[in-house]
Amino acid sequence: MLDLGRTFLQSVERAPWATAIVDGEHRMTYAQWASKVGAVQRGLTSLGLKAGDHLLSILQNRLEAATLHWACQFAGIVMTPLNWRAKPDEVVYCLQDSGARIIVYEMVCAEAVGEAIKVVPTALVLVGEGDAAGTRYETCFAEDCMPVPRAQAGDLSLMLYTSGTTGAPKGVPRRQRAERVAALAHVAQNQYGYKERTLGVMPLYHTMGVRSLLALALLDGCFVCMPRFDAEKALRNIAEEGITHLYLVPTLYHDLLAHPSFANTDITSVRRLGFAGAPMHDALLLRLQQAFKPELFVNHYGSSEIYTFSINQNAVGKPGSAGRAGINTRLRVVALDGKSVNALTEPMEEGQIIADLLSDEAFEGYHNRPDANTKSLREGWYFTGDTGYVDHDGDLFVTGRVDDMIISGGENISPVDIESVLSLHPAVDEVAVAGLKDERWGQRVVAFVKRKQSVSPEGLDQHCRTSDLVNFKRPREYVFVDEIPKSPVGKVLRRKLIAGDYNPESKFTHMN
């Protein structure tokens, strides 16, 4: 099987003059970019890094970050990217856990890096403008040359860190063969063609961002960098660069549609839409379908551990459905207690979603975390921690996290079901539902709503009463908020809602 370095060379050899990457004013063909990748590969060797070593990168989506990723694939160095918003203690943890020998970073995270290396002294390379410690990127990687594949498909490619919302982050090591197969699956399941052009805004420390980067190199495509999401700039890139597909989390789609420039932006080049990372509520699905009229609208369900769990290539035709197992995957829904991989649920019965670890896209276990392996890897299956059910057609519906399940009066209640109903109210901009402690019920259902026009709690309650939402799932309280708290990649942070870590627009309103 081809390693990732040779995969990159395929596009260099097939289409040397095709535009490969755009970052603001910087534009490079595959031939030009290859020489920069080679320069970084040579520079990493001169810095003393060898195959199997970890390199910690803390960068936004920019030319240097993408170039560094590819150089590591050629050299067999384990790319270990972190969120550029990481706090000093997070950088310290990941340095110690990975054993990384070098940090490549930029000024946006200079303070955190500076504090971290006081605890774990580490060599630094600084990217871009600014006055901070470390050797300059352009000095380390100045000598252009063609990259040389030194790694094999069985070598480690990168180690992603999970978000760590319920404890210390977990390192997810992934081999080059799994990364390449996942990219091939992404191409097939989204029906991409040669010379695709994508908006490279999903961060390169996240599996969605990495997948976009790798998939484009399989297709002689163009990766248009966006250091951080800005709706106006994203719309301008779509129009000016002829973006052919979008692969985003629902939050970013919401922000695109909400921007005043959207109505006057030429979006006709966009032929396919894909989303992952969080459920997309019915109202947003319909708005996107009407606005873009895509040839294909894909709901991708997966994780860092196994890139693809399931695919729904008709997201609007069956809203809320995550579809069926991907081309490299086997899935099951088992009893919520997770005691057996063979305790299959019946159709429409909620359970825990598990995936076969024999998937070619799968990882092999967490880094230095036998406790996490014991919890999540059992009998050859990966326990996702997600809840869901399979309907009578055999399609999967993801209802939330095992930890997010609301148990009120002895009933299991999925937040996603309620959010989907409330999202269809014309006054609701965004909504998140969580269970708050209650002496009588154990937990009570509370809806946190960001409004786009005036509406009362009574009006929302009446909307729920006239929907198909069963009575015991109706929110007993509504909280109007300025923003719904989310992670950097757009996942709703229910723990912050439960902890009261938000800015209420108005106080709780109790419903009967």
C-alpha positions as a printed Julia matrix, in Angstrom:
512×3 Matrix{Float64}:
   0.0    0.0     0.0
   1.18   3.52   -0.76
   2.38   5.63    2.15
   1.26   9.26    2.39
   4.49  10.71    0.99
   4.13   8.74   -2.21
   0.44   9.65   -2.25
   1.4   13.34   -2.35
   3.88  12.63   -5.16
   1.06  11.16   -7.23
  -0.46  14.62   -7.64
   2.96  16.2    -8.19
   3.56  13.75  -11.03
   0.04  13.88  -12.5
  -0.57  17.6   -12.31
   2.63  19.52  -11.42
   1.17  22.85  -12.58
  -2.23  22.49  -10.92
  -2.86  24.92   -8.06
  -2.39  22.91   -4.87
  -2.73  25.42   -2.05
  -3.85  29.0    -1.55
  -3.17  31.06    1.58
  -4.1   34.69    1.1
  -1.66  36.09   -1.44
   0.36  32.86   -1.53
  -0.49  30.43   -4.32
   1.5   27.31   -5.15
   1.32  24.59   -7.75
   1.99  21.0    -6.75
   5.54  21.27   -8.14
   6.22  24.45   -6.16
   4.65  23.12   -2.99
   6.62  19.87   -3.22
   9.87  21.81   -3.1
   8.7   23.56    0.1
   7.65  20.23    1.63
  11.12  18.91    0.8
  12.73  21.92    2.45
  10.82  21.27    5.66
  11.62  17.54    5.55
  15.34  18.33    5.22
  15.12  20.96    7.95
  13.44  18.61   10.4
  16.28  16.13    9.9
  18.86  18.84   10.51
  17.06  19.69   13.77
  17.73  16.13   14.9
  14.28  14.63   14.41
  14.09  11.05   13.18
  11.36   8.65   12.14
   9.0    7.89   15.02
   9.69  11.15   16.88
   6.75  13.4    17.76
   6.57  17.02   16.62
   4.08  19.26   18.42
   2.5   21.88   16.16
   0.33  24.7    17.48
  -0.72  26.52   14.34
  -3.77  27.92   12.66
  -4.69  26.72    9.16
  -1.95  28.33    7.12
   0.48  27.35    4.39
   3.18  26.42    6.9
   0.86  24.12    8.87
  -0.18  22.19    5.77
   3.41  22.01    4.52
   4.64  20.77    7.89
   1.97  18.06    7.93
   3.09  16.69    4.58
   6.79  16.94    5.44
   6.2   14.79    8.52
   4.52  12.16    6.36
   7.57  11.95    4.12
   9.96  11.82    7.08
   7.98   9.38    9.22
   7.75  11.95   12.01
   4.54  11.78   14.05
   2.64  15.02   13.51
   1.02  15.95   16.83
  -1.17  19.05   16.34
  -2.81  21.0    19.16
  -5.53  23.62   19.27
  -3.91  27.05   18.94
  -6.15  28.19   21.81
  -4.57  25.61   24.14
  -3.79  26.74   27.7
  -0.29  26.3    29.18
  -1.3   23.27   31.25
  -2.71  21.59   28.13
   0.55  22.19   26.24
   2.53  20.82   29.19
   0.34  17.72   29.36
   0.66  16.98   25.65
   4.42  17.6    25.66
   4.89  15.16   28.51
   2.44  12.61   27.14
   3.77  12.59   23.56
   7.45  13.14   24.33
   7.57  15.68   21.51
  11.05  17.03   20.86
  10.12  20.25   19.04
   7.23  22.72   19.08
   6.37  24.61   15.89
   4.1   27.52   16.81
   3.01  31.08   16.02
   2.47  34.28   17.96
  -1.22  33.64   18.65
  -0.21  30.96   21.18
   3.18  32.37   22.22
   2.14  33.04   25.81
   0.92  29.5    26.4
   4.02  28.01   24.77
   6.31  30.27   26.79
   4.73  29.14   30.05
   4.77  25.47   29.01
   8.47  25.27   28.19
   9.31  26.57   31.66
   7.95  23.24   32.86
   9.08  21.06   29.94
  12.08  22.66   28.15
  11.59  22.08   24.44
  13.19  23.39   21.24
  11.02  25.95   19.44
  10.42  26.97   15.84
   8.45  30.2    15.33
   6.21  30.68   12.29
   5.32  34.14   10.98
   5.82  37.64   12.3
   6.45  38.41   15.96
   9.02  38.65   18.68
   9.07  35.33   20.53
  11.49  32.54   21.38
  12.7   30.0    18.86
  14.42  29.6    15.53
  12.57  31.19   12.65
  10.65  28.84   10.37
  12.11  30.43    7.25
  15.62  29.94    8.63
  15.14  26.27    9.5
  13.42  25.37    6.26
  15.07  27.61    3.68
  16.62  25.14    1.23
  14.06  24.05   -1.38
  14.34  20.47   -2.61
  12.12  17.6    -3.65
  10.82  15.52   -0.75
  11.95  11.91   -0.43
   9.61   9.23    0.99
  11.27   7.71    4.06
   8.17   6.23    5.71
   6.08   3.15    5.07
   2.3    2.72    5.19
   2.55   0.97    8.56
   4.35   3.88   10.23
   2.54   6.36   12.45
   1.24   9.42   10.64
  -0.08  11.63   13.41
  -1.51  11.68   16.89
  -4.66  13.69   17.43
  -5.75  14.63   20.93
  -9.41  14.32   21.8
 -11.07  17.37   23.29
 -10.84  16.09   26.85
 -14.26  17.38   27.9
 -14.48  14.67   30.57
 -10.9   14.54   31.82
  -7.39  14.61   30.41
  -7.15  14.57   26.6
  -6.48  11.2    25.01
  -3.85  10.78   22.32
  -5.16   8.95   19.25
  -2.21   7.6    17.23
  -3.04   6.8    13.61
  -0.97   4.98   11.02
  -0.39   6.23    7.49
  -2.38   3.38    5.96
  -5.42   4.21    8.12
  -5.12   7.89    7.22
  -4.9    7.12    3.51
  -7.83   4.7     3.57
  -9.91   7.25    5.49
  -9.11   9.88    2.86
 -10.06   7.46    0.06
 -13.34   6.72    1.85
 -13.98  10.45    2.2
 -13.47  10.9    -1.55
 -15.78   7.99   -2.44
 -18.52   8.74    0.08
 -18.66  12.42   -0.93
 -18.32  11.63   -4.65
 -15.41  14.02   -5.16
 -13.77  14.33   -8.58
 -10.4   15.52   -9.82
  -9.45  19.17   -9.28
 -11.88  19.67   -6.4
 -11.42  22.89   -4.46
 -12.18  22.98   -0.75
 -12.36  25.6     1.95
  -9.62  24.56    4.38
 -11.17  26.01    7.51
 -11.73  22.95    9.71
  -8.61  22.97   11.91
  -5.69  20.71   11.12
  -5.69  19.49   14.72
  -9.11  17.92   14.02
  -9.87  14.83   11.97
 -12.17  16.76    9.6
  -9.44  19.25    8.73
  -6.81  16.55    8.21
  -9.21  14.59    6.01
  -9.83  17.58    3.76
  -6.08  18.14    3.38
  -5.33  14.52    2.48
  -8.36  13.98    0.24
  -7.44  16.91   -1.96
  -3.97  15.47   -2.62
  -5.6   12.28   -3.9
  -7.39  14.34   -6.55
  -4.9   17.0    -7.68
  -7.17  19.38   -5.79
  -6.75  22.78   -4.19
  -6.78  23.48   -0.43
  -7.76  27.1     0.31
  -6.44  27.92    3.78
  -8.47  29.86    6.32
  -6.52  30.46    9.56
  -9.75  30.87   11.49
 -13.36  31.01   10.46
 -14.74  34.35    9.39
 -18.06  34.18    7.53
 -17.36  37.18    5.31
 -13.92  35.9     4.27
 -15.3   32.41    3.77
 -17.97  33.71    1.42
 -15.38  35.74   -0.47
 -13.18  32.65   -0.85
 -16.11  30.59   -2.09
 -16.81  33.11   -4.83
 -13.25  34.06   -5.79
 -11.64  30.61   -5.57
 -14.53  28.65   -7.06
 -14.93  26.35   -4.07
 -16.62  23.16   -5.26
 -17.54  21.54   -1.94
 -17.88  22.47    1.71
 -17.17  20.16    4.63
 -18.01  21.98    7.85
 -19.59  21.6    11.26
 -23.21  22.81   11.49
 -22.25  25.95   13.44
 -20.18  27.29   10.55
 -22.96  26.64    8.05
 -25.3   28.54   10.36
 -22.89  31.49   10.42
 -22.53  31.51    6.63
 -26.29  31.73    6.12
 -26.65  34.37    8.81
 -24.07  36.73    7.33
 -25.49  39.8     5.52
 -23.24  39.14    2.49
 -24.61  35.67    1.85
 -27.52  36.8    -0.31
 -25.18  38.66   -2.69
 -22.42  36.04   -2.88
 -21.97  33.83   -5.92
 -22.11  30.29   -4.46
 -22.91  28.49   -7.71
 -19.53  26.7    -7.8
 -20.46  24.73   -4.65
 -21.89  21.41   -5.83
 -21.64  19.3    -2.68
 -22.18  19.89    1.01
 -20.99  17.7     3.86
 -21.14  18.07    7.61
 -19.88  16.21   10.66
 -18.85  16.84   14.24
 -22.36  17.47   15.58
 -25.99  16.84   14.61
 -27.6   19.3    12.2
 -31.11  20.28   13.13
 -33.92  20.04   10.6
 -34.38  23.77   10.1
 -30.72  24.35    9.15
 -30.75  21.38    6.78
 -33.72  22.81    4.92
 -32.25  26.32    4.76
 -28.98  24.98    3.31
 -30.8   22.85    0.76
 -32.8   25.85   -0.41
 -29.78  28.15   -0.5
 -27.16  25.93   -2.2
 -29.32  23.36   -4.02
 -26.42  20.88   -3.8
 -26.07  17.78   -5.98
 -25.14  15.85   -2.84
 -25.71  16.63    0.84
 -23.83  14.25    3.14
 -24.12  13.68    6.86
 -20.85  12.06    7.95
 -20.71  10.42   11.36
 -17.32   9.42   12.71
 -14.53  10.21   15.15
 -10.77  10.63   15.51
 -10.53   6.95   16.45
 -12.39   5.57   13.42
 -12.84   8.24   10.8
 -16.11   6.9     9.31
 -18.86   5.24   11.3
 -21.75   5.9     8.93
 -22.79   7.98    5.95
 -26.12   9.47    4.88
 -25.79  10.77    1.33
 -29.3   12.2     1.4
 -29.23  14.29    4.56
 -32.31  16.3     3.6
 -34.31  13.31    2.42
 -34.07  11.75    5.87
 -33.29  14.55    8.34
 -31.48  13.49   11.47
 -30.38  10.15   10.07
 -26.69   9.28   10.08
 -27.42   6.66    7.43
 -25.66   3.33    7.29
 -22.18   2.01    7.97
 -19.43   3.47    5.8
 -17.6    1.43    3.17
 -14.89   0.35    5.64
 -17.07  -0.06    8.72
 -19.37  -2.38   10.67
 -21.72  -0.86   13.23
 -23.98  -2.12   15.98
 -26.33  -0.56   18.51
 -26.16  -2.46   21.8
 -27.77  -2.12   25.22
 -27.01   1.15   27.0
 -25.2   -0.62   29.81
 -22.57  -1.66   27.27
 -21.92  -5.01   28.93
 -21.92  -7.08   25.74
 -21.19  -6.48   22.06
 -23.87  -9.04   21.27
 -26.74  -7.42   23.24
 -28.26  -5.87   20.13
 -31.17  -3.48   20.47
 -34.43  -3.81   18.58
 -35.42  -1.31   15.86
 -36.3    2.08   17.42
 -34.76   1.03   20.76
 -32.09   3.4    22.0
 -28.68   1.99   22.85
 -24.96   2.61   22.6
 -23.26   2.73   19.18
 -20.2    0.54   18.69
 -17.9    0.02   15.68
 -15.71  -2.86   14.55
 -12.0   -2.19   15.19
 -11.09  -4.24   12.11
 -12.08  -1.21   10.03
  -9.19  -0.13    7.81
  -9.8    3.4     9.09
  -9.44   2.5    12.77
  -6.79   3.32   15.32
  -5.29   0.57   17.51
  -5.61   2.07   20.97
  -5.01   5.25   22.95
  -1.5    6.49   23.7
  -0.42   5.77   27.29
  -4.04   5.31   28.4
  -4.77   1.69   29.36
  -7.73   2.98   31.39
  -9.31   4.48   28.27
  -8.59   1.32   26.28
 -10.3   -0.8    28.92
 -13.36   1.45   28.81
 -13.69   1.87   25.05
 -12.07  -1.17   23.38
 -13.76  -4.47   24.08
 -14.05  -7.76   22.21
 -12.71  -6.17   19.04
 -15.21  -3.3    19.07
 -14.9    0.42   19.78
 -17.51   1.77   22.17
 -18.16   5.26   20.86
 -19.94   6.63   23.93
 -22.69   7.82   21.58
 -26.32   6.85   21.91
 -28.65   6.1    19.04
 -31.06   3.7    17.42
 -31.69   2.0    14.09
 -35.08   2.59   12.51
 -37.2    0.0    10.68
 -35.4    0.83    7.4
 -32.02   0.02    8.94
 -30.85   3.66    9.13
 -28.94   4.93   12.15
 -30.02   7.92   14.22
 -27.51   9.4    16.68
 -29.3   10.82   19.7
 -26.42  12.14   21.8
 -23.77  11.04   24.25
 -24.24   8.43   26.94
 -23.13  11.13   29.38
 -25.64  13.64   27.93
 -28.67  11.38   28.32
 -31.29  13.04   30.53
 -32.98  10.71   33.0
 -36.12  12.41   34.28
 -38.71  10.55   36.3
 -37.17   7.26   35.21
 -37.44   8.09   31.48
 -34.41   8.28   29.16
 -34.61  11.52   27.17
 -32.35  12.47   24.28
 -31.53  16.19   23.98
 -31.27  15.92   20.18
 -34.93  14.96   19.76
 -36.06  18.1    21.58
 -33.54  20.35   19.84
 -34.76  19.19   16.42
 -38.34  20.17   17.28
 -37.45  23.56   18.75
 -35.1   24.4    15.86
 -38.12  24.48   13.53
 -39.72  27.38   15.4
 -39.2   30.54   13.28
 -38.0   32.57   16.28
 -35.26  30.09   17.26
 -31.77  30.78   15.98
 -29.93  28.08   17.96
 -30.96  25.74   20.75
 -29.3   23.29   23.14
 -31.03  21.07   25.68
 -29.54  19.72   28.9
 -30.67  18.01   32.08
 -30.32  20.02   35.3
 -30.51  18.45   38.75
 -33.98  18.26   40.24
 -34.94  16.93   43.67
 -38.18  15.4    42.48
 -37.42  14.2    38.95
 -33.68  13.53   39.23
 -33.13  15.79   36.23
 -35.41  18.3    34.56
 -35.32  19.13   30.86
 -34.09  22.68   30.2
 -33.89  24.33   26.78
 -31.28  27.05   26.21
 -32.4   29.2    23.3
 -30.7   31.86   21.25
 -33.5   33.87   19.62
 -33.52  35.62   16.27
 -36.82  37.33   17.06
 -39.03  37.77   20.08
 -40.77  34.71   21.46
 -42.02  33.77   24.9
 -41.44  30.52   26.81
 -45.2   29.93   26.5
 -44.93  30.23   22.72
 -42.12  27.66   22.57
 -43.99  25.36   24.9
 -47.07  25.54   22.68
 -44.87  24.72   19.67
 -43.67  21.57   21.46
 -47.22  20.62   22.45
 -48.39  20.75   18.84
 -45.4   18.75   17.55
 -44.94  14.98   17.73
 -42.74  15.37   20.81
 -44.07  13.18   23.59
 -45.19  15.07   26.68
 -42.52  13.88   29.11
 -39.79  15.2    26.79
 -41.15  18.77   26.78
 -38.73  21.28   28.37
 -39.82  22.33   31.83
 -37.72  25.48   31.66
 -36.46  27.82   28.97
 -33.38  30.0    29.27
 -32.78  32.67   26.66
 -29.05  33.16   26.06
 -26.84  35.42   23.96
 -24.72  32.48   22.75
 -24.73  28.71   23.02
 -21.34  27.61   24.44
 -19.4   25.5    21.94
 -16.01  23.9    21.48
 -13.6   25.32   18.87
 -15.0   22.89   16.29
 -18.64  23.72   17.01
 -19.75  21.01   19.43
 -22.25  22.18   22.03
 -20.69  22.15   25.5
 -23.6   20.89   27.58
 -21.39  20.64   30.65
 -21.11  24.44   30.62
 -24.88  24.76   30.48
 -25.27  22.32   33.35
 -22.62  24.16   35.36
 -24.25  27.55   34.69
 -21.23  28.76   32.69
 -23.13  30.97   30.22
 -24.56  34.48   29.95
 -28.34  34.37   30.29
 -30.36  36.92   28.39
 -33.19  36.27   30.81
 -33.74  34.15   33.89
 -35.23  30.67   34.09
 -38.89  30.46   33.31
 -40.65  27.48   34.88
 -43.22  25.66   32.79
 -45.96  23.37   34.09
